[in-house]
Amino acid sequence: MLERFKKDPVLFISGILAIVSCFIVHLDAEYIGYVDFRVLAILFCMMLVVSELVLLGVFDSLTHMLLSKVHSSRLVSLILVWLSFFLGMILTNDVTLVTLVPFAIALMKSFEDRKTLTFTLILMTVATNLGSMQTPIGNPQNIYLFTHYGMEIGRFTLLMLPYSLCSLALVTAAVLLLCRDMKITHEPPKERKKISPVKVSVCIVLFILSLLVVLRVLHFLIALGVLIAVMLIMDRKAFKGVDYTLLITFVFFFVFVGNMGRIDLVYRAISEIVGKSPVITAVAASQVISNVPAALLLSAFTDNGEALVIGTNLGGLGTLIASMASLITYKFHAALPKTKEKSVSYIGAFTVINIIFLVILLGVRFILMRFI
C-alpha cells in the first residue's frame, strides 16, 4: 500500500486530506453517509466490463478498424473528443471516461506521440465534463439539482445550451491547436485475436445493466451482484483490470468532502456569500470539494436552482478534483509506461486548459446576463 501511495500522488493527497479531516470531525455514525456506494458500484461495474472487453481484444479490433479508415492523428483526436462530448450527455461523465479512455489510449499509441496523447486525454476529459452539463442525466449534480428544484426539461436544456455550444467550439479549436497532425499507414497484424461473439454479447448486456443503474431504473446492488457472478464464471482475469486505487481515492475524497461540510466555520462562510453570487460561489466551492458535493451543500442556502446548475457545471473546470470524473483519466494516464520522449506535465496542462475554458465560459455568463 505504501508503494501505491508513492506512485500515485492523487491517492496520497486524498488520503492525507481524509485523515486530517478526521481529526477535525471525529469518527461517528454519519461517516457511512459520506460514501456514495452507488457511484462506486457504477465505476466498478464499468471498469470490470471494460477490462473484459480489453481482454477479448475488442478495443484492438476497433482500433484497427478506425485506423484503416483514418490516417491523421489530429482527426483521431477530434473524433475521440467529439465522442466524449456527446456521449457525456447520455452516459454521464464518469461512465463515458471509463469507457472511452482505454480505447483512446490503445488508439493513440499507434501514432507514438505522447504529447498529442496527453492533450487528447485532457481534452476528452474537458469535453466529457462540458458535454454532460447539457442534460439532467449527464452528471450526478444535474440529476440532483433537476429533481431538487423541480425543473422542466425544456427550460433546463435552453439554460445550458449557450454554454454547450460554446464548449463544443472551444474543444474543437483546442484539438486543432494542441494536437499535432501526423500521418501513418496502418498495417493490421498478421494474426488477429479471434473475438468470442458470445462473450461480447454478455458484456453488452452487462454494460446495459450498468446504464440502467445510472438511469436509476435498476438498484446498484442488483447490477453489482449480477456482474460479479457472471465475471466469476466467464473470466476471472477481468477483475485484475479494475483500478481499485481509483475506488479508494474516491472514498478518501468522499470522507474529506463530508467532513468539510460539517465544519461550522466552512458552513457559515459559504452561507454568507452564496446569496450574493451563487454562480461564483458554486464555481469556487467546486474547486475545493468538487462540483457534486458543492451542489448538495449550496442547495441548502439558495432557491436559485438555475444559478447552481450553471455554477456547478462550469465549476467542473479548474482543479483536478473540481469534477471527480477527471480523476479517472488522470489515473489511466499515470499508469502509462514512461517514455524517453519529452512530454508535457499532465496536471500542469490540465489545469491551464481548464482555467482558460472556465474564464471564457464565465465571460459567456457575463454577456448573457448583461445583454439578454
HELIX and SHEET records of a PDB file:
HELIX    1   1 LEU A    2  LYS A    7  1                                   6    
HELIX    2   2 PRO A    9  ILE A   24  1                                  16    
HELIX    3   3 ALA A   29  GLY A   33  5                                   5    
HELIX    4   4 PHE A   37  LEU A   56  1                                  20    
HELIX    5   5 VAL A   58  LEU A   67  1                                  10    
HELIX    6   6 SER A   73  LEU A   91  1                                  19    
HELIX    7   7 ASN A   93  MET A  108  1                                  16    
HELIX    8   8 LYS A  109  PHE A  111  5                                   3    
HELIX    9   9 ARG A  114  GLY A  131  1                                  18    
HELIX   10  10 SER A  132  GLN A  134  5                                   3    
HELIX   11  11 PRO A  140  HIS A  148  1                                   9    
HELIX   12  12 ILE A  153  LEU A  178  1                                  26    
HELIX   13  13 PRO A  197  VAL A  214  1                                  18    
HELIX   14  14 PHE A  220  MET A  234  1                                  15    
HELIX   15  15 ARG A  236  GLY A  241  5                                   6    
HELIX   16  16 TYR A  244  MET A  260  1                                  17    
HELIX   17  17 ASP A  264  VAL A  274  1                                  11    
HELIX   18  18 PRO A  278  ILE A  289  1                                  12    
HELIX   19  19 ASN A  291  LEU A  298  1                                   8    
HELIX   20  20 GLY A  305  LEU A  314  1                                  10    
HELIX   21  21 SER A  326  ALA A  334  1                                   9    
HELIX   22  22 TYR A  346  PHE A  371  1                                  26    
END                                                                             
